[in-house]
Amino acid sequence: MEGYISITEFIQYLRENDLVITSRRTAKQDYLKDELLRKKHATIKEIADSGIWEVESKSGVRARLKNLKDNEYYQHPNGKTYVLISAVKREAGL
């Protein structure tokens, strides 16, 4: 049977190369979390898209802003609300 490998060989290959099988959505959220944590501040949309606070909507993130101190988020003149990454990490339990 050309083109086929046994499941044990496949699992061994995954283990040797530190690979995992995951959904595309999970992989995207992990990537967005990594990108988010490299910044100094983030928008509400970035926080919602990354899923770091385990909420998937901007309104859910806005509701969690009540847990933050007043100096940990601000309204930019462009109309967007920005949150300091230190506050994002603390709220996420990182």
TATA-V839703 format. One record per residue. RES is the residue in one letter. PSI is psi in degrees with one decimal (* if undefined). Layout:
res = (RES | RES)
psi = (PSI | PSI)
This chain:
res = (M | E | G | Y | I | S | I | T | E | F | I | Q | Y | L | R | E | N | D | L | V | I | T | S | R | R | T | A | K | Q | D | Y | L | K | D | E | L | L | R | K | K | H | A | T | I | K | E | I | A | D | S | G | I | W | E | V | E | S | K | S | G | V | R | A | R | L | K | N | L | K | D | N | E | Y | Y | Q | H | P | N | G | K | T | Y | V | L | I | S | A | V | K | R | E | A | G | L)
psi = (94.0 | 145.4 | 0.9 | 146.1 | 159.3 | 156.4 | -34.6 | -38.3 | -40.7 | -45.4 | -39.9 | -41.6 | -44.0 | -45.0 | -43.8 | -31.3 | 13.6 | 47.4 | 152.6 | 159.0 | 124.8 | 169.2 | 156.8 | -37.4 | -43.9 | -42.4 | -40.5 | -42.8 | -39.5 | -41.4 | -44.3 | -35.3 | -45.2 | -44.4 | -40.8 | -43.3 | -10.7 | -12.0 | 171.1 | -28.9 | 160.4 | 152.4 | 166.6 | -40.4 | -42.1 | -39.7 | -43.5 | -43.5 | -35.1 | -22.7 | 17.2 | -29.0 | 8.9 | 30.1 | 146.7 | 5.2 | 157.4 | -33.9 | -32.8 | -39.1 | -43.0 | -37.7 | -35.7 | -16.5 | -23.2 | -23.5 | -12.4 | 160.1 | 157.9 | -31.6 | 5.5 | -5.3 | 155.8 | 157.2 | 119.3 | 151.6 | -21.8 | -1.1 | -8.9 | 146.9 | 128.9 | 143.3 | 135.3 | 141.0 | -32.2 | -37.4 | -37.4 | -46.3 | -45.5 | -45.5 | -30.9 | -11.1 | 27.4 | *)
